[in-house]
Amino acid sequence: MFIEGTKTTPGISVSNGIFEVKGRSIPEDAFAFFSPLLDEANLYFSRPTQKTEIRFHLEYINSGSKKYITNLLARFNTFYQSGHDVVIYWHFDYDDESMHDLGNDLRSMIQIPFHIIEVK
């Protein structure tokens, strides 16, 4: 799966057990934008790779997008709790305190190993 990023939507790629979301996430219709990613995750759960990585590097995220990112992580948390190897990498720009804080908030909601990485 590959979705090209735009000024208002993040680029998304899913390949070989790696889910990557990068860019700005302020879509007009968060449901319409994130539904294919949630569908892809559900399909992936039926035929996973040995290890799953979820990589985020978001510049900005609105509340609608946050809802769907939280939903995605909840689904992966259930997958992780059923014994699958999952790790999350949350990248944030060194001067972006709000994205750092959001990473910490999301990490507190799940049990998946969650690495918050400052990017300079």
C-alpha positions in Angstrom: 0.0 0.0 0.0 1.3 3.5 -0.8 -0.4 6.8 -0.5 1.5 9.9 -1.6 1.6 12.7 1.0 0.1 16.1 0.2 0.0 19.5 2.0 -2.8 18.2 4.2 -2.4 14.4 4.3 0.6 12.3 5.3 2.4 9.9 3.1 1.6 6.3 4.0 3.4 3.1 3.0 2.9 -0.4 4.1 5.4 -3.0 3.0 7.0 -6.2 4.5 5.6 -5.6 8.0 6.5 -1.9 8.1 3.8 0.7 8.4 5.0 4.2 7.9 3.1 7.5 8.3 4.9 10.7 7.6 4.0 14.4 7.0 1.1 16.7 8.0 -2.2 15.1 8.9 -5.1 17.6 8.6 -7.4 15.9 6.1 -10.9 17.3 5.5 -12.4 13.9 6.1 -10.2 11.8 8.4 -12.5 8.8 8.2 -12.2 8.7 4.4 -8.4 9.2 4.5 -7.6 6.7 7.2 -10.1 3.9 6.4 -7.8 2.3 3.8 -5.0 2.2 6.3 -7.2 0.6 8.9 -8.5 -1.9 6.3 -4.9 -2.7 5.3 -4.0 -3.3 9.0 -6.9 -5.7 9.4 -5.8 -7.6 6.3 -2.2 -7.6 7.6 -3.4 -9.3 10.8 -4.5 -12.3 8.9 -1.0 -12.8 7.3 1.6 -10.9 9.3 5.3 -11.0 9.0 7.5 -12.2 11.8 8.1 -8.6 13.1 6.0 -5.5 12.7 7.3 -1.9 12.8 5.1 1.1 12.9 7.0 4.4 12.1 5.5 7.8 12.6 7.1 11.2 11.7 4.3 13.7 11.8 4.8 17.4 11.5 1.3 18.2 12.6 -1.9 16.3 13.4 -5.4 17.5 13.9 -7.9 15.9 16.3 -9.7 13.9 13.7 -6.4 12.3 12.6 -5.4 11.7 16.2 -8.6 9.7 16.7 -7.7 7.4 13.8 -4.1 7.0 14.8 -5.3 6.1 18.3 -7.7 3.5 16.7 -4.9 2.1 14.6 -2.6 1.8 17.6 -5.4 0.1 19.7 -5.8 -2.5 16.9 -2.0 -3.1 16.9 -2.0 -3.3 20.7 -4.5 -6.2 20.6 -2.4 -7.8 17.9 0.7 -7.4 20.1 -1.1 -8.8 23.2 -1.9 -11.9 21.2 1.8 -12.7 21.0 3.0 -10.9 17.9 6.3 -8.9 17.7 5.4 -5.2 17.3 7.5 -2.1 17.9 6.6 1.6 17.3 9.0 4.4 16.4 7.6 7.9 17.0 9.9 10.5 15.4 9.5 14.2 16.2 11.4 17.3 15.2 13.7 18.4 18.0 11.8 21.7 18.5 8.3 20.3 18.4 7.2 19.8 22.0 3.6 19.1 21.0 4.5 16.1 18.9 6.8 14.9 21.6 4.0 15.1 24.1 1.6 13.4 21.8 4.0 10.5 21.5 4.2 10.2 25.2 0.4 10.3 25.5 0.0 7.6 22.9 2.7 5.5 24.5 0.8 5.6 27.8 -2.3 4.1 26.2 -0.7 0.9 24.9 1.7 -1.9 25.9 3.7 -2.1 22.6 7.3 -1.1 22.9 7.2 2.6 21.9 10.4 4.5 21.1 10.2 8.3 20.9 13.1 9.6 18.8 14.1 13.2 18.4 15.1 14.2 14.9 17.5 17.2 14.4 
